[in-house]
Amino acid sequence: MTATTNSNELKTVSAAGAQAVIAAGTAKAGELGVAGVIAVVDAAGTLKALLRMDGSALIAVDLASRKAYTAVALGGAPTGKTFEFVSQVPALLAALPSQPGVTLVGGGVPLFDGAVLLGAVGVSGGTVDQDVAIAEAAAAAVQG
């Protein structure tokens, strides 16, 4: 089972689901030769699991966490796609990055069970394209 329901009836990624996301992301990062950080947040944007691979930069911990949080905070939009949209609207481009915990850098991918947002995964440590590829592979481990 990749989802659990907490005491407030919020369906969210389970601990086992978060571990599956980390494992799938680690495998993809290995294929790409990337030492990075993979963060999983639940449906409320709270950190559920995090892996800092050997050799990854310390700053990647914060960036991966922010990418995951942003994907949930903006309703389940991947961070790279959000940037594409926001870059067309100067007011949003100015406002969103100033919000605590938000980043518009690609590598944050939502985790869905059908239409239900369970959480998100954020990856940092490679190029933006590598981070996105790792995050998408990681998310595929629990998509329902």
JOQUINOR-V720946 format. One record per backbone hydrogen bond with DSSP energy under -1.0 kcal/mol. CO is the residue of the C=O (numbers start at 1). NH is the residue of the N-H. If there is no record, write none. Layout:
co->CO nh->NH
co->CO nh->NH
This chain:
co->2 nh->14
co->4 nh->12
co->6 nh->9
co->10 nh->6
co->12 nh->4
co->14 nh->18
co->15 nh->19
co->16 nh->20
co->17 nh->21
co->18 nh->22
co->19 nh->23
co->20 nh->24
co->21 nh->25
co->22 nh->26
co->23 nh->27
co->24 nh->28
co->25 nh->29
co->26 nh->30
co->27 nh->31
co->28 nh->32
co->29 nh->34
co->36 nh->53
co->37 nh->124
co->38 nh->51
co->39 nh->122
co->40 nh->48
co->40 nh->49
co->41 nh->120
co->42 nh->45
co->46 nh->42
co->49 nh->40
co->51 nh->38
co->53 nh->56
co->57 nh->60
co->58 nh->61
co->59 nh->63
co->60 nh->64
co->61 nh->65
co->62 nh->66
co->63 nh->67
co->64 nh->68
co->65 nh->69
co->66 nh->70
co->67 nh->71
co->68 nh->72
co->69 nh->73
co->70 nh->74
co->71 nh->76
co->72 nh->75
co->78 nh->82
co->79 nh->83
co->80 nh->84
co->81 nh->85
co->82 nh->86
co->83 nh->87
co->85 nh->88
co->86 nh->89
co->89 nh->93
co->90 nh->94
co->91 nh->95
co->92 nh->96
co->95 nh->98
co->96 nh->99
co->99 nh->102
co->107 nh->123
co->108 nh->79
co->109 nh->121
co->111 nh->118
co->111 nh->119
co->112 nh->144
co->113 nh->116
co->116 nh->113
co->118 nh->13
co->119 nh->111
co->120 nh->41
co->121 nh->109
co->122 nh->39
co->124 nh->37
co->127 nh->131
co->128 nh->132
co->129 nh->133
co->130 nh->134
co->131 nh->135
co->132 nh->136
co->133 nh->137
co->134 nh->138
co->135 nh->139
co->136 nh->140
co->138 nh->141
co->139 nh->142
